Amino acid sequence: MDRVIIVFAVIGILMFGAYIYFIIKTSYDDEKQKKKEKLEEENELKNREQ
């Protein structure tokens, strides 16, 4: 019975870690994408001015 509790605890901890990793990675990718879009917009404006 104790093994079952330990197994479920380990699985829960791993799932929680994966969830946190996914949230952080998604947030990081969103920021990266926003910066890329902002640079592209600035480059377009510079090209239009020339």
C-alpha positions as a Markdown table, in Angstrom:
| # | Residue | x | y | z |
|---|---|---|---|---|
| 1 | Met | 0.0 | 0.0 | 0.0 |
| 2 | Asp | 2.8 | 2.4 | 0.8 |
| 3 | Arg | 4.4 | 1.7 | -2.6 |
| 4 | Val | 1.2 | 2.7 | -4.4 |
| 5 | Ile | 1.1 | 6.0 | -2.5 |
| 6 | Ile | 4.8 | 6.7 | -3.3 |
| 7 | Val | 4.3 | 5.8 | -7.0 |
| 8 | Phe | 1.3 | 8.2 | -7.3 |
| 9 | Ala | 3.2 | 10.9 | -5.5 |
| 10 | Val | 6.2 | 10.5 | -7.9 |
| 11 | Ile | 3.9 | 10.5 | -10.9 |
| 12 | Gly | 2.1 | 13.6 | -9.6 |
| 13 | Ile | 5.3 | 15.5 | -9.0 |
| 14 | Leu | 6.5 | 14.6 | -12.5 |
| 15 | Met | 3.2 | 15.8 | -14.0 |
| 16 | Phe | 3.4 | 19.0 | -12.0 |
| 17 | Gly | 7.0 | 19.6 | -13.2 |
| 18 | Ala | 6.0 | 19.0 | -16.8 |
| 19 | Tyr | 3.0 | 21.4 | -16.4 |
| 20 | Ile | 5.2 | 24.2 | -15.0 |
| 21 | Tyr | 7.9 | 23.5 | -17.7 |
| 22 | Phe | 5.1 | 23.8 | -20.4 |
| 23 | Ile | 3.8 | 27.1 | -19.0 |
| 24 | Ile | 7.3 | 28.6 | -18.8 |
| 25 | Lys | 8.3 | 27.4 | -22.3 |
| 26 | Thr | 5.0 | 28.7 | -23.8 |
| 27 | Ser | 5.5 | 32.0 | -22.1 |
| 28 | Tyr | 9.1 | 32.3 | -23.4 |
| 29 | Asp | 8.1 | 31.3 | -26.9 |
| 30 | Asp | 5.3 | 34.0 | -26.9 |
| 31 | Glu | 7.8 | 36.7 | -25.8 |
| 32 | Lys | 10.3 | 35.6 | -28.5 |
| 33 | Gln | 7.5 | 35.7 | -31.1 |
| 34 | Lys | 6.4 | 39.2 | -30.0 |
| 35 | Lys | 10.0 | 40.5 | -30.3 |
| 36 | Lys | 10.4 | 39.0 | -33.7 |
| 37 | Glu | 7.1 | 40.5 | -34.9 |
| 38 | Lys | 8.1 | 43.9 | -33.5 |
| 39 | Leu | 11.4 | 43.8 | -35.3 |
| 40 | Glu | 9.7 | 42.8 | -38.6 |
| 41 | Glu | 7.3 | 45.8 | -38.2 |
| 42 | Glu | 10.1 | 48.2 | -37.6 |
| 43 | Asn | 12.0 | 46.9 | -40.6 |
| 44 | Glu | 8.9 | 47.3 | -42.8 |
| 45 | Leu | 8.5 | 50.9 | -41.6 |
| 46 | Lys | 12.1 | 51.6 | -42.4 |
| 47 | Asn | 11.7 | 50.1 | -45.9 |
| 48 | Arg | 8.6 | 52.2 | -46.6 |
| 49 | Glu | 10.4 | 55.4 | -45.5 |
| 50 | Gln | 13.2 | 54.8 | -48.0 |
